[in-house]
Amino acid sequence: MPSRKGKPAPPAWWRRARWVLALAVAALVALVVWQARDGAQAGAARPAASAPAASGPRFFGRIATGPALPDAALRGARLRELTENFKLADHSYCSYREGSKYPPSSRPISEQPDQVYPNQLVTEAHDMRTEGGGSDPKVQLQTSQSRVFMAAGEAVAFSLRAIDGEGRVLPLAITRAVAQGITFKGARQAAQVALAFADDGRGADPVAGDGAYAAVLAPAQTGLAAFNGTIRTEVHYSVEGRSGFVLFDVIYSPEVPAVWSGQVREAVENGSLNFYLKAEIRQPGRYIVTGRVDDAKGHPFALATFNDVLAAGPNEIRLTLFGKLMRDQEAALPLTLRDVDGHLLKENTDPDRALMARLEGKVYASKAYPLKNFSDAEWQSEERARYLAEFGKDLAAAGAALKEYDPAQDPKSACVSN
């Protein structure tokens, strides 16, 4: 029916909803008043001073009470903690000092065993990989390649042979062998080059009829002469009616950033032995050159590295044998420099280097100096001094904290004279 002001009356559902809402509000107010009154009564019933809460670890809302640790146990735990802190600080200081006593450019070759003989064959043996996926453990494939990195004009030799579980050579037939440059999503066109594998005792195959098939890839003589990057050789073969495949990858650099020129010279300078290699730099930039050094007994001794920016034109590249390294290792002189390789480092590009031609085998032999001609002093640099100072502060602080907690302690470093 219409209201007194002529407006239509609200529907029946709205009138019922108003009553329900009013009843809910009233109930809520009553509940709040009742809880407040109940809390006040409970507070009046409690004593004025309540007992302190129980101590102990809290588990899921409950407090697990238990006997407190005696002072002696607490002191023992703290003493062990401070002792361990001192040992850790001393280990950090001594480890850094020992590891940095020689410069990065002159290190024991034992630290990098994979660099001792960089021009050795890379050999592998694995289960035969079958066409379409999977493998056959009954057939073992033995492979080798003469190098992984290739400078302009260099060649690489591949070989493969199949044997059974008892080491008997299995008859193998090469069905297809193709080398092709790998590019990211086909960004560059790369030619395909067919390779001829043979077991005839010629070229890369040393022995005819031994079941090992070999081939040579010389990119400079093929359609891959200008390709810069990874070249993958895919070889398909069959063994007793089963088909398999194997992949060989090399990284090829057709650029010639620099060439070696002139004779190597030596000099004893600042207590160390330096080898100077002459090079004509065609592309200026940062060059990394590495040489291996053997002692007079033919034992691999040191890895000498050059890492610096060179300008275009004639330059000398210095490879250093650090004096203390020779003194500590009691190197037998004369020393022989061998297997030198180098490259121009290229940033933000793939591949990241342009290779120089490697100098394989013996490059230079030094004079037979007495060891006393070389310094026994540790290597020094601004960075090393800064790190030793920081580690020294940590060591001193850990020792002082231990001494302050227990004056009977006398913490001593394993490498610092007190």
ZAMARGU-4260 file (C-alpha; in steps of 0.2 Angstrom, whole numbers, plus 5000, padded with zeros to 4 digits):
<rodrens>
0) 5000/5000/5000 | 5006/5018/4997 | 5015/5027/5011 | 5009/5043/5020 | 5020/5054/5008
5) 5014/5046/4993 | 5029/5035/4991 | 5027/5016/4988 | 5029/5005/5004 | 5045/4994/5004
10) 5042/4976/5000 | 5038/4963/5013 | 5055/4955/5011 | 5064/4971/5016 | 5053/4973/5031
15) 5057/4956/5037 | 5076/4959/5034 | 5076/4974/5045 | 5069/4964/5059 | 5082/4951/5057
20) 5096/4964/5057 | 5090/4972/5072 | 5089/4956/5082 | 5107/4952/5077 | 5114/4968/5083
25) 5105/4967/5099 | 5112/4949/5102 | 5130/4955/5098 | 5128/4970/5111 | 5122/4958/5124
30) 5136/4946/5121 | 5149/4960/5123 | 5142/4966/5139 | 5141/4948/5146 | 5160/4945/5142
35) 5165/4961/5150 | 5156/4957/5166 | 5163/4940/5166 | 5181/4946/5164 | 5179/4958/5178
40) 5172/4945/5190 | 5187/4933/5185 | 5199/4947/5188 | 5192/4951/5205 | 5194/4932/5210
45) 5212/4932/5205 | 5226/4936/5218 | 5234/4953/5216 | 5251/4946/5212 | 5251/4931/5201
50) 5266/4919/5200 | 5279/4921/5186 | 5276/4911/5170 | 5285/4895/5169 | 5301/4895/5159
55) 5307/4884/5146 | 5305/4881/5127 | 5287/4883/5120 | 5280/4869/5110 | 5263/4871/5101
60) 5257/4884/5114 | 5263/4874/5129 | 5278/4877/5139 | 5290/4862/5142 | 5297/4865/5159
65) 5313/4856/5164 | 5328/4859/5175 | 5339/4874/5170 | 5357/4870/5164 | 5370/4873/5178
70) 5382/4887/5176 | 5396/4875/5172 | 5387/4868/5157 | 5383/4885/5151 | 5401/4891/5152
75) 5407/4875/5144 | 5395/4877/5129 | 5401/4896/5127 | 5419/4891/5128 | 5417/4878/5115
80) 5408/4891/5104 | 5422/4904/5106 | 5435/4891/5103 | 5427/4885/5087 | 5425/4903/5081
85) 5444/4906/5083 | 5448/4890/5074 | 5437/4895/5059 | 5445/4912/5059 | 5462/4905/5059
90) 5458/4892/5046 | 5451/4906/5034 | 5467/4917/5037 | 5479/4903/5035 | 5471/4896/5020
95) 5470/4912/5010 | 5488/4916/5015 | 5494/4899/5009 | 5484/4899/4993 | 5490/4917/4988
100) 5508/4916/4992 | 5511/4913/4973 | 5504/4925/4960 | 5490/4919/4949 | 5502/4920/4934
105) 5513/4907/4941 | 5506/4892/4950 | 5510/4874/4953 | 5504/4864/4938 | 5497/4851/4950
110) 5482/4863/4954 | 5476/4861/4936 | 5479/4843/4931 | 5469/4845/4915 | 5481/4858/4909
115) 5497/4847/4910 | 5496/4840/4892 | 5484/4850/4882 | 5488/4842/4866 | 5485/4824/4870
120) 5471/4814/4862 | 5454/4816/4870 | 5448/4798/4872 | 5431/4792/4878 | 5422/4775/4879
125) 5404/4773/4881 | 5389/4762/4876 | 5384/4762/4858 | 5371/4775/4855 | 5358/4768/4844
130) 5348/4777/4830 | 5331/4784/4837 | 5337/4785/4855 | 5343/4773/4868 | 5359/4763/4869
135) 5366/4746/4868 | 5378/4741/4882 | 5384/4725/4873 | 5394/4736/4861 | 5407/4748/4868
140) 5412/4762/4857 | 5430/4769/4859 | 5433/4787/4851 | 5447/4799/4851 | 5450/4817/4844
145) 5466/4826/4843 | 5460/4843/4849 | 5445/4853/4854 | 5451/4871/4850 | 5457/4874/4833
150) 5466/4889/4827 | 5466/4895/4808 | 5475/4882/4797 | 5475/4868/4810 | 5467/4851/4807
155) 5459/4838/4819 | 5459/4819/4818 | 5444/4808/4824 | 5444/4789/4826 | 5431/4776/4832
160) 5431/4758/4836 | 5418/4745/4843 | 5422/4731/4855 | 5411/4719/4865 | 5411/4716/4884
165) 5426/4705/4883 | 5437/4718/4873 | 5436/4709/4856 | 5435/4721/4841 | 5419/4720/4832
170) 5417/4723/4813 | 5411/4741/4810 | 5405/4750/4795 | 5404/4769/4793 | 5388/4773/4783
175) 5389/4792/4784 | 5400/4806/4791 | 5397/4825/4789 | 5404/4840/4798 | 5394/4856/4799
180) 5395/4872/4809 | 5382/4874/4823 | 5373/4890/4824 | 5359/4897/4836 | 5342/4894/4827
185) 5351/4895/4810 | 5357/4913/4813 | 5372/4909/4801 | 5373/4898/4786 | 5386/4884/4788
190) 5391/4872/4774 | 5391/4853/4776 | 5407/4844/4773 | 5408/4825/4770 | 5422/4816/4779
195) 5430/4799/4773 | 5434/4787/4788 | 5446/4773/4784 | 5455/4759/4792 | 5469/4758/4779
200) 5485/4764/4789 | 5486/4781/4780 | 5483/4799/4786 | 5476/4799/4803 | 5474/4780/4804
205) 5490/4773/4811 | 5487/4754/4809 | 5478/4746/4794 | 5465/4733/4798 | 5464/4735/4817
210) 5446/4739/4817 | 5449/4758/4821 | 5442/4770/4808 | 5450/4788/4807 | 5447/4804/4797
215) 5454/4821/4797 | 5445/4838/4797 | 5454/4853/4790 | 5442/4867/4790 | 5453/4879/4780
220) 5453/4867/4765 | 5434/4865/4765 | 5418/4876/4764 | 5420/4879/4783 | 5436/4889/4780
225) 5427/4905/4786 | 5416/4898/4799 | 5419/4904/4817 | 5413/4893/4831 | 5408/4875/4835
230) 5409/4863/4821 | 5400/4846/4824 | 5405/4830/4815 | 5391/4817/4815 | 5396/4799/4811
235) 5384/4786/4808 | 5389/4768/4808 | 5383/4750/4809 | 5389/4735/4820 | 5383/4718/4817
240) 5367/4725/4809 | 5364/4738/4823 | 5364/4756/4818 | 5372/4769/4829 | 5380/4787/4829
245) 5393/4797/4838 | 5396/4816/4838 | 5413/4825/4838 | 5414/4844/4842 | 5428/4856/4839
250) 5429/4875/4841 | 5437/4883/4826 | 5444/4901/4825 | 5447/4906/4807 | 5454/4923/4813
255) 5472/4926/4816 | 5473/4939/4830 | 5492/4938/4832 | 5507/4928/4826 | 5523/4923/4835
260) 5539/4931/4830 | 5557/4930/4835 | 5566/4921/4848 | 5562/4918/4866 | 5573/4927/4879
265) 5575/4924/4897 | 5579/4936/4912 | 5580/4934/4931 | 5571/4949/4937 | 5564/4953/4955
270) 5569/4936/4961 | 5559/4927/4948 | 5563/4919/4931 | 5554/4927/4916 | 5552/4920/4898
275) 5548/4933/4885 | 5539/4928/4869 | 5539/4940/4854 | 5522/4942/4845 | 5515/4953/4832
280) 5498/4959/4837 | 5486/4962/4823 | 5470/4964/4834 | 5473/4974/4850 | 5464/4968/4866
285) 5466/4957/4880 | 5477/4942/4877 | 5478/4926/4888 | 5493/4915/4885 | 5498/4899/4894
290) 5514/4889/4895 | 5518/4873/4904 | 5535/4872/4912 | 5545/4855/4916 | 5560/4853/4927
295) 5577/4846/4922 | 5570/4828/4926 | 5555/4831/4914 | 5542/4832/4928 | 5528/4845/4925
300) 5532/4859/4937 | 5522/4875/4934 | 5509/4883/4924 | 5514/4901/4918 | 5500/4913/4912
305) 5500/4930/4904 | 5483/4940/4905 | 5484/4958/4900 | 5479/4970/4886 | 5491/4972/4871
310) 5492/4986/4858 | 5493/4982/4840 | 5511/4980/4833 | 5526/4971/4840 | 5525/4965/4859
315) 5533/4954/4871 | 5523/4942/4881 | 5530/4938/4899 | 5528/4921/4907 | 5534/4921/4925
320) 5542/4907/4935 | 5539/4914/4953 | 5555/4913/4964 | 5546/4906/4979 | 5537/4893/4969
325) 5554/4887/4963 | 5562/4888/4980 | 5547/4879/4989 | 5546/4865/4975 | 5565/4864/4975
330) 5564/4864/4956 | 5578/4856/4946 | 5585/4868/4933 | 5586/4870/4919 | 5568/4872/4916
335) 5559/4869/4899 | 5545/4879/4893 | 5533/4869/4882 | 5515/4868/4874 | 5511/4887/4873
340) 5494/4892/4868 | 5486/4909/4867 | 5470/4918/4862 | 5462/4936/4861 | 5448/4937/4873
345) 5432/4943/4865 | 5418/4949/4876 | 5399/4948/4873 | 5401/4937/4858 | 5401/4919/4853
350) 5414/4912/4851 | 5422/4922/4865 | 5440/4920/4858 | 5451/4921/4843 | 5465/4908/4844
355) 5483/4911/4841 | 5493/4896/4833 | 5499/4885/4847 | 5517/4881/4850 | 5518/4862/4853
360) 5531/4853/4862 | 5547/4861/4868 | 5548/4880/4865 | 5563/4885/4876 | 5575/4879/4889
365) 5582/4890/4902 | 5600/4891/4909 | 5605/4881/4925 | 5603/4894/4938 | 5606/4889/4957
370) 5590/4891/4967 | 5598/4903/4979 | 5597/4916/4964 | 5579/4917/4967 | 5568/4925/4980
375) 5560/4916/4994 | 5548/4930/4998 | 5529/4928/4996 | 5519/4937/4982 | 5513/4954/4987
380) 5499/4965/4980 | 5487/4978/4986 | 5472/4965/4985 | 5481/4952/4995 | 5487/4964/5008
385) 5469/4970/5010 | 5462/4953/5011 | 5475/4947/5024 | 5471/4963/5034 | 5453/4959/5035
390) 5456/4941/5039 | 5468/4946/5052 | 5455/4957/5060 | 5443/4943/5062 | 5457/4932/5069
395) 5462/4945/5082 | 5444/4948/5087 | 5440/4929/5089 | 5456/4927/5099 | 5452/4942/5110
400) 5435/4936/5114 | 5441/4919/5119 | 5454/4926/5130 | 5442/4938/5138 | 5430/4924/5142
405) 5443/4913/5149 | 5459/4921/5153 | 5467/4904/5155 | 5466/4901/5136 | 5480/4905/5125
410) 5474/4904/5107 | 5488/4902/5094 | 5487/4903/5076 | 5493/4889/5065 | 5502/4901/5053
415) 5506/4917/5063 | 5520/4918/5075 | 5515/4925/5092
</rodrens>
